[in-house]
């Protein structure tokens, strides 16, 4: 057989470093917590407490204070329950 020159040389295979290839996926910055502080996350943060309960509480407190002080204008607004 006749030896021929290879007209199209094979492209050089570039060996990739798999550590460097995937480093951006694993090398993430970490934020460390201050362990001297105690913080508890709210269980249902997005649910707000209903305003009706707070308003009723403040109304009862105002009636109780008015009864102790003897303010007749505020006690007239308080209805017995």
C-alpha positions in Angstrom: 0.0 0.0 0.0 1.1 3.5 -0.7 1.7 5.7 2.2 -0.2 9.0 1.9 0.2 12.2 3.8 -2.7 12.9 6.0 -4.4 15.9 4.3 -6.5 16.9 7.3 -4.7 16.6 10.5 -6.7 15.4 13.5 -7.7 18.3 15.7 -5.9 18.4 19.0 -8.1 17.2 21.8 -8.1 19.8 24.6 -8.2 18.0 28.0 -10.5 19.9 30.3 -9.9 20.0 34.0 -13.1 18.8 35.6 -12.3 20.5 38.9 -12.0 23.9 37.2 -15.0 23.2 34.9 -17.5 22.7 37.7 -15.9 24.9 40.4 -18.4 27.7 39.9 -21.2 25.3 40.9 -19.6 24.3 44.2 -17.5 27.2 45.4 -20.2 29.4 46.9 -19.7 32.1 49.5 -21.0 31.2 52.9 -22.5 33.6 55.4 -21.9 32.5 59.0 -24.4 33.2 61.8 -23.5 34.9 65.1 -24.0 32.0 67.5 -24.0 34.3 70.5 -27.4 35.5 69.5 -30.6 33.4 69.7 -32.9 34.0 66.8 -36.1 32.0 66.2 -37.6 32.3 62.7 -41.4 32.8 62.6 -43.2 29.7 61.6 -45.7 31.4 59.4 -44.1 34.8 58.6 -46.5 35.8 55.8 -49.6 35.4 57.9 -50.2 38.5 59.8 -52.0 38.5 63.1 -55.6 39.6 62.8 -56.2 43.2 63.8 -59.6 42.4 65.3 -58.1 40.6 68.3 -55.7 43.5 69.0 -58.5 46.1 68.7 -60.7 44.1 71.1 -57.8 43.8 73.5 -57.1 47.6 73.4 -60.8 48.4 73.8 -61.1 46.1 76.9 -58.0 47.7 78.4 -59.3 51.2 77.8 -62.6 50.3 79.4 -60.8 48.8 82.4 -58.6 51.8 82.8 -61.6 54.1 82.5 -63.4 52.2 85.1 -60.5 52.5 87.5 -60.0 56.2 86.9 -63.7 57.0 86.8 -63.9 58.6 83.4 -67.6 58.7 82.5 -67.0 59.7 78.8 -65.1 56.5 78.1 -67.2 54.2 80.2 -70.3 55.2 78.2 -68.6 53.7 75.1 -67.9 50.4 76.9 -70.8 48.0 76.6 -71.1 45.2 79.2 -70.6 41.8 77.6 
